[in-house]
């Protein structure tokens, strides 16, 4: 199975989803993430994932153009995670799913509040992935 998670910056939600899906599916799936306007991996995403024993610190924000054409051509699923912004679109034969999650980046005033927003996003995405895996 080949899965691509997409959002705008590829800094938070899609990175969380990529790390969670790789952990959940292991070698049974090839999982990637990308964004329409990639920025950089959010350090709160790294911290939230470290709390549950998943290391995404080596991840980096990617554009769809950074992924191999072979991977794109063989995709089974493209899952967009945008909620309040316009999601990127990928022309592909893959099944398209939309899981709208609010962007945790930029929310909260203290570091603890920001981290809590990322924990909420992480746990919500994990729950959706667990339901997806049952199908």
Buried (B, 14 or more C-beta within 10 A) or exposed (E): EBBBBBBBBBBBBBBBBBBBBBBBBEEEBBBBBBBBEBEEBBBBBBBBBEEEEBEBEEBEBBEBEEBEEEEBEBBBBBBBBBBEEEBBEBEBEBEBBEBEBBBBBEBBEEEEEBBBBBBBBBBBBBEBBEEBEEE
